[in-house]
Structure formats: C-alpha cells, structure tokens
Amino acid sequence: MAMSASQPEGGPDPQPLSRALLMMILDDRLSDRFVCELIWRRLGYRPQAGAVSDPVNKTSTSEPWLATPATPNAWAEAFPQAPELIATRPASVRLTRSIPAEHKQLLKGQLGFAGYRIGELVPRRTRRATAVNWLLADLAARGEDLPEQGPLPEPLVPPESPLQGHPGDPPVH
C-alpha cells in the first residue's frame, strides 16, 4: 500500500516535521485535528474549497478535507473525505497497515519512544503513537531525515483525560 503522495500539492508542507514536533504529539500537546492534518496533507487530501484557516489552533476550519488526484487510490476509494485518523478505528487500522514492515519500529528507533505506561494506554494515545510512526515512515520512504528542531505551533496543555482529548477533538470510537 502506498505511503503518501510524493510531494504535497501546492508546495512545501506548511508544518515541517521535527523530532520536537513529534514529541509534542506523543506528549499530547497538540490537538488530534492538528495531527490528522499533518497526515492528510501528506496523503494528498486538501481542505474543501472555501475552507479558512484557524490561526489559533493552526488548523483549518471543520470543513471536510477531500481526496485529490495526489491521494493514493486505496485511501481515496476508502475515504473520499479525509478520515478522522485518531477518532475512528477503521481509519486508524488502515494507517497502521499502511506502514511498511521495515518502518514499524521507527518510533522506538528514531525517537526512543518505549510506549505509554499502562494507565496511559488508551485508544486515543495509541492512535497518536501510530500517527507519529506513520509520519516517520513517510519521511523514511521519501529518503528525508528528521531534524531535531523546526517551527513549532503553540503547545496545548495536555487534556485532563487522555480519553477525551482537547476541546474540539472528535470523540474516539
């Protein structure tokens, strides 16, 4: 299964990846929507025409993101509208299965992430870890290195309940 489109449509990604950014995802310092948008863009999804950006959360409005010709066929057929990768199990399973076997351990190998403690191990957090591993695999598939630092959005306070997520995050199914 193809990882992603070769180059994000419309130029470079507005949020470059870095070790610091990926650690913010694992530490639950960014919204689930922000995490989804990082992946959607790399899968060739784009905001519906007329959607506007939310400069506070560094995300688009809740308008749907739609598949484009740059979206891999398997994703576009299964999800013509970008799926909530953290909130919904079928999308999360597809994301997990789309990581090539040789890249399954990048989370541990590149970030030294040993996983969450038992009390922290909830579907939402597990899916965030999968998202980070997918982003690392996408970089590796394109032959790009992960810089230590890069531009970072304003961090959020981790949610009181890892089950709930941040305000505006869809409920996890």
TAVENNOR-V552915 format. One record per residue. PSI is psi in degrees with one decimal (999 if undefined). Layout:
BEGIN
PSI
PSI
END
This chain:
BEGIN
133.9
141.5
-60.7
174.6
150.3
-39.4
130.2
132.9
138.2
18.5
-166.3
155.6
134.4
-16.6
92.4
150.0
150.0
162.8
-43.2
-42.0
-45.5
-34.8
-33.7
-36.2
-48.2
-32.8
4.1
41.4
4.8
150.0
156.8
-37.2
-42.8
-44.9
-45.0
-45.1
-33.3
-42.4
-44.6
-46.4
-41.9
-19.9
3.0
5.2
150.2
151.1
145.7
144.3
133.3
-8.5
144.8
159.3
150.0
100.0
-23.3
-49.2
-0.3
38.0
171.0
172.3
-178.4
7.4
144.8
150.0
137.9
151.4
148.4
176.4
-20.7
-12.3
129.4
140.1
-43.3
-37.6
-46.4
-37.6
-43.4
-33.6
82.7
-29.6
135.0
129.6
153.3
96.8
-26.5
-35.2
-29.1
134.1
-46.5
-39.6
-39.9
-40.1
-43.8
-40.9
-45.9
-46.5
-20.2
-4.0
118.3
146.3
-39.6
-10.0
7.2
-23.0
14.1
-31.7
-44.6
-45.2
-44.7
-34.7
-9.6
22.6
117.0
-2.3
175.6
156.3
160.9
-47.0
-18.9
-7.7
90.3
157.6
-41.5
-45.3
-40.5
-40.7
-32.0
-40.1
-40.5
-42.2
-42.9
-42.6
-39.0
-43.6
-41.3
-41.8
-38.1
-44.3
-46.6
-40.9
-30.5
1.0
23.8
146.7
156.7
111.8
153.0
-46.4
162.6
-178.6
139.2
141.8
166.3
125.5
146.9
158.5
132.1
142.2
149.0
-39.3
119.3
-14.6
-32.6
-39.4
-166.2
159.8
132.6
-13.7
137.0
151.9
146.4
132.9
999
END
